[in-house]
């Protein structure tokens, strides 16, 4: 029995060593895969660019810039589409919130009083800095509409 216990203890000691070796092997394999997948390809491309650069520098640099421009244009197009989509979603969400707020606003007590006070404050500030207020703009709109009708009448009278 002592031989069995000694064998079991030795195997458990070796288990730790085997686990460390297995982890080390997996780590080495992961590093090797990374090197093959990313670094090797990049290094080969760099070597090719270097040889092209030594043969015909102008062509190599022009090609590199053209490749970079194509990649950047594709990236920008993709991002523009994404930004457009996201901004449309944001606008839709904001419009929905505004619509919900307009539905809820009349039910809140004091809303009308607050609106009147804000309107009065804006009108006071606009008069102070000599800007037109809502009433002035309405009068101007009415005057322009009236003038437009008179011009239409005159052009009809002259054409007949």
Secondary structure per residue as TSV (DSSP state, phi and psi in degrees):
chain	resnum	aa	ss	phi	psi
A	1	X	-	360.0	-33.2
A	2	X	H	-65.7	-32.6
A	3	X	H	-67.3	-36.8
A	4	X	H	-68.1	-41.7
A	5	X	H	-64.5	-41.0
A	6	X	H	-64.7	-40.2
A	7	X	H	-65.8	-42.2
A	8	X	H	-64.0	-41.6
A	9	X	H	-65.5	-42.2
A	10	X	H	-63.4	-42.6
A	11	X	H	-64.0	-38.3
A	12	X	H	-68.0	-35.7
A	13	X	H	-65.0	-41.6
A	14	X	H	-69.2	-26.8
A	15	X	H	-59.5	-44.7
A	16	X	H	-62.6	-43.5
A	17	X	H	-65.3	-42.3
A	18	X	H	-64.7	-38.5
A	19	X	H	-64.3	-40.9
A	20	X	H	-65.9	-41.9
A	21	X	H	-64.1	-41.6
A	22	X	H	-64.2	-43.9
A	23	X	H	-63.1	-40.5
A	24	X	H	-63.4	-42.5
A	25	X	H	-64.0	-43.3
A	26	X	H	-63.6	-40.1
A	27	X	H	-64.6	-44.7
A	28	X	H	-62.1	-41.1
A	29	X	H	-64.3	-41.1
A	30	X	H	-64.0	-42.3
A	31	X	H	-63.9	-41.9
A	32	X	H	-63.6	-43.1
A	33	X	H	-62.9	-42.5
A	34	X	H	-61.2	-46.3
A	35	X	I	-60.0	-44.8
A	36	X	I	-65.0	-40.5
A	37	X	I	-77.1	-41.8
A	38	X	I	-109.5	-56.0
A	39	X	I	-68.9	-43.5
A	40	X	H	-60.7	-45.9
A	41	X	H	-63.3	-42.2
A	42	X	H	-65.8	-42.9
A	43	X	H	-64.3	-40.5
A	44	X	H	-64.6	-41.2
A	45	X	H	-64.3	-39.7
A	46	X	H	-63.7	-41.7
A	47	X	H	-63.4	-42.7
A	48	X	H	-63.2	-43.9
A	49	X	H	-62.7	-41.2
A	50	X	H	-61.3	-43.9
A	51	X	H	-67.9	-40.0
A	52	X	H	-64.3	-37.3
A	53	X	H	-65.5	-38.2
A	54	X	H	-72.7	-30.5
A	55	X	H	-77.3	-53.7
A	56	X	-	-143.1	89.9
A	57	X	H	-59.0	-43.3
A	58	X	H	-62.7	-44.9
A	59	X	H	-65.4	-42.0
A	60	X	H	-64.4	-44.7
A	61	X	H	-68.1	-41.8
A	62	X	H	-60.4	-44.6
A	63	X	H	-62.6	-41.7
A	64	X	H	-62.9	-43.3
A	65	X	H	-66.1	-40.1
A	66	X	H	-63.3	-44.0
A	67	X	H	-61.1	-44.8
A	68	X	H	-63.5	-39.5
A	69	X	H	-63.9	-43.3
A	70	X	H	-61.8	-45.3
A	71	X	H	-61.8	-44.0
A	72	X	H	-65.7	-41.2
A	73	X	H	-63.8	-42.2
A	74	X	H	-61.5	-43.4
A	75	X	H	-62.4	-44.6
A	76	X	H	-64.4	-43.1
A	77	X	H	-60.4	-44.1
A	78	X	H	-62.4	-43.1
A	79	X	H	-68.4	-37.8
A	80	X	H	-61.3	-44.2
A	81	X	H	-61.1	-43.5
A	82	X	H	-64.6	-44.6
A	83	X	H	-64.7	-41.2
A	84	X	H	-61.4	-44.4
A	85	X	H	-63.4	-45.1
A	86	X	H	-66.7	-39.6
A	87	X	H	-66.9	-35.9
A	88	X	H	-65.5	-41.6
A	89	X	H	-63.4	-40.4
A	90	X	H	-65.1	-42.6
A	91	X	H	-61.6	-44.1
A	92	X	H	-61.5	-44.0
A	93	X	H	-64.1	-41.6
A	94	X	H	-65.2	-43.3
A	95	X	H	-60.9	-38.5
A	96	X	H	-65.4	-41.4
A	97	X	H	-64.8	-41.4
A	98	X	H	-63.2	-43.8
A	99	X	H	-61.3	-43.6
A	100	X	H	-63.2	-40.7
A	101	X	H	-64.1	-39.6
A	102	X	H	-65.0	-33.2
A	103	X	H	-69.7	-38.6
A	104	X	H	-83.0	-25.4
A	105	X	H	-58.7	-45.2
A	106	X	T	-62.7	-23.2
A	107	X	T	-80.8	-9.8
A	108	X	S	-86.0	126.3
A	109	X	T	-67.2	140.8
A	110	X	T	87.6	2.4
A	111	X	H	-64.7	-44.9
A	112	X	H	-62.9	-43.5
A	113	X	H	-62.8	-44.2
A	114	X	H	-62.5	-43.1
A	115	X	H	-62.2	-42.3
A	116	X	H	-64.2	-41.9
A	117	X	H	-65.7	-41.3
A	118	X	H	-65.0	-43.0
A	119	X	H	-61.9	-44.1
A	120	X	H	-61.5	-42.6
A	121	X	H	-63.0	-44.0
A	122	X	H	-63.8	-43.1
A	123	X	H	-63.4	-40.3
A	124	X	H	-63.0	-44.9
A	125	X	H	-65.3	-42.5
A	126	X	H	-66.6	-35.6
A	127	X	H	-68.3	-35.8
A	128	X	H	-64.5	-39.0
A	129	X	T	-100.3	16.0
A	130	X	T	61.4	43.7
A	131	X	-	-103.7	153.3
A	132	X	-	-71.7	141.0
A	133	X	-	-100.4	-173.6
A	134	X	H	-61.7	-42.7
A	135	X	H	-62.9	-42.9
A	136	X	H	-61.7	-42.1
A	137	X	H	-65.6	-37.8
A	138	X	H	-65.9	-42.1
A	139	X	H	-61.9	-42.9
A	140	X	H	-64.2	-41.7
A	141	X	H	-62.2	-44.1
A	142	X	H	-62.2	-42.4
A	143	X	H	-64.5	-41.5
A	144	X	H	-65.6	-41.3
A	145	X	H	-63.2	-42.1
A	146	X	H	-62.8	-45.3
A	147	X	H	-62.9	-39.5
A	148	X	H	-61.9	-42.6
A	149	X	H	-63.7	-42.0
A	150	X	H	-64.0	-40.7
A	151	X	H	-65.0	-41.1
A	152	X	H	-60.8	-44.6
A	153	X	H	-61.4	-43.4
A	154	X	H	-64.6	-41.3
A	155	X	H	-67.8	-35.3
A	156	X	H	-68.0	-39.6
A	157	X	H	-65.9	-41.3
A	158	X	H	-70.6	-31.4
A	159	X	H	-78.2	-23.5
A	160	X	-	-86.3	360.0
